[in-house]
Every structure is written in structure tokens, then in C-alpha cells.
């Protein structure tokens, strides 16, 4: 496990001290769980959970033409967003395949930050840096900088998240310095932040200033907190010291995956990759109709979806896994599993799959079979998500 090719987040030693099960993930050694995946999952749904997501990448895009550049390399309307707002978007290649799905933070018209998937950080930075160089050759001013190693990133998620975060912070809404970042415009007080907005807070008693966003990957209310890497463990320990405020527990990658999938949120390498386009994945709403972006021309030529994403549940106990075949009633292969897991909230297995057989209409598909190690398990197609705040959905 101590492979020299695997990086460590600033909290690696802390996770080991907590006796976490450590595993390689996206080039990092990360905690899979501390006690159990199901216990950590249920605690996030009922109380709150603390995640180390410092493996995620952060790329700063700045310059007088940064907004114009962002509109070129991201599919959503980035420059039209307001300061201190976040936009979910895609990065496409020239063929319309998905290089990554990202969130883009707007500090000002001349400065943005893309938060990218850990496994794609090097690829995304290389792509954006190359596109920035080409953009600059046309007389535009833009700079692309990878600051991932400088940033520690924590996430607190769950219905009781307010109880701990509001209790331990003081608003710092003034424009100016905010830890590693600089806010060009005064931010809203923490309690007024809406989903996909960010601001600045000061964690009292430890004097840690942080950029904080109303965002997450669980389907629950929550925050993501950006601090200088060297202060990550200080903040982590402070939150756990005050865990009684919200029944806070540390949460590993295992529950992060089951939580995100119950909310039907895509995972790169499963629902998304460069062979999949936004129409395949059902992400058309993140494609701007008002601007040009890399990959848009290719998407115009896509008349029929080569793949179509569906969601399903199983009545048995078998867990579907990535790349297992799905079959029609005659046991003819019609596609493959994208993601599969056990849903702790619903207490049955769930999954997603891409239907690649053009003769199959996914809108009329009600049931199919999954080849799980030679056993043909019947699956029922359902409408996502599998979980909404306050209730089960499937």
C-alpha cells in the first residue's frame, strides 16, 4: 500500500491514527472507512459527517480574458454567473467526449477556480494549460495555475451540519484575503449562502480563515471548506473535538460513494469518461445554447445517442458491479453496468447502466437482467434519484 506513486493528503497520518482502512484511490492513499461504510452513511443521512477530500484538484484561471476563456473550455455559461457563485460544468474534447465534470468558482470577471476530480487533475491541467497557451496566441490574456498541493479541502455533510458549522464560525464577509484566496466582492453571511454560493468564514478559537461553499456530493445539506494545506489537520481536529454539536463522525470513500450514488450524482470513470458525451449521460442541461465551446460542433452531429444511461434496483442481495453485462429477456447483451452498490437508506442493491443496443428504447424498458458472475439477476428500471433529503425515492 505504501507505493511511492501514491500521494498523501495532509491528513494521512491523522487517518492512520484513527485506524481508518487506507486504500489507493485516484493516485492517493485515502480512508475507505473508519468503522463501517453503512454506519458512516447512515450517520450522514441522520446527523453529519466529516470528509477529507483534499485529493481533489484546484486550478486557478486568471487574467483580463479569463471569463471568455472559461466560456471556451467549459460547457456551461460561466462568465454570466455572479461573483461568489459556483457553476457545475463539463470539459469536453473536440469529439464531444467528457474529459471531466467540474465545479467552477467565480471570484471576479478576471479570476475563476475549477475544482476537478482527483484522478483527472494532471490531465485537466495539461488540457487547460494547452488551451490557455493557444488562447493567448490570439492576443488574449489568461493564466492557468495548478494550486492543488497548496489546498486542504474538507466537507461536512448532513442535516445537522448547521449545528456545528454555525456554532464554530464567525462571518468574515469583507472583500479581500480569505486564507489562500482573495474575494473581490463582499460575500453573504454564512447563514444566507444558497446552494452553489461561497463566502469566507473564520473558525473561532483556532483562528483559521477558510473559503466555504454551500456544496457537496451526498444529496444532503452541507459545506465544502478550503484551507491552506498546512492548516487542514488543525481544522479537522477542531471539528472532531466539537463533534457532539452535530453527532459528527469521520467518513471514508466507501460511504462517500454510496451517498453520491443514492443522490444519482455521476462518478468519473463510471457514468462519465471520454467515450461518453453529455447526451449519453443525460447532462444536456449543462450545455450552453448561447456560446461556442470546445466540443459543441461535434455534438451537433450526434443524431442518436450511442449510449443511454438508466438507473435500476434489485430485489435480491447481489451487488451489481462496474462493466458487468446487462441483458434483455432473451439474455442478449444490451449494455453494461456503470455503477452498482448497496443502498443503506433503502436497504436494497441499486445501480446505473448504459444501454448501447440501438434497438432498445430505454424509456419503455421496465426490466432487464444482469450477469453477476454467471447468475442472471432481474433488475427493475427506476427514476433517479434513489434518495431525496428527508425521504427515500426508489
Buried (B, 14 or more C-beta within 10 A) or exposed (E): EEEEEBBBBBBBEBBEEBEBBBBEBBBBBBBBBBBBBBBBBBBBBBBBBBBBBBBBBBBBBBBEBBBBBBBBBBBBBBBBBEBBBBBBBBBBBEBBBBBBBBBBBBBBBBBBBBBBBBBBBBBBBEBBBEBBEEBBEEEBBBBBBBBBEEBBBBBBBBBBBBBBBBEBBEBBBEBEEBBBBBBBEEBBEBEEBEEBBBBBBBBEEBEBBBBBBBBBBBBBBBBBBBBBBEBBBBBBEBBBEBBEBBBBBBBBBBBBBBBBBBBBBBBBBBBBBBEBBBBBBBBEEBBBEEBEBBBBEBBEEBEEBEBBBBBBBBEEEBBBBBEBBBBBEEEEEBBBBBBBBBBBBBEBBBBBBBBBBEEBEBEEBEEBBBBBEEEEBEBEBBEBBBBEEEEBBB
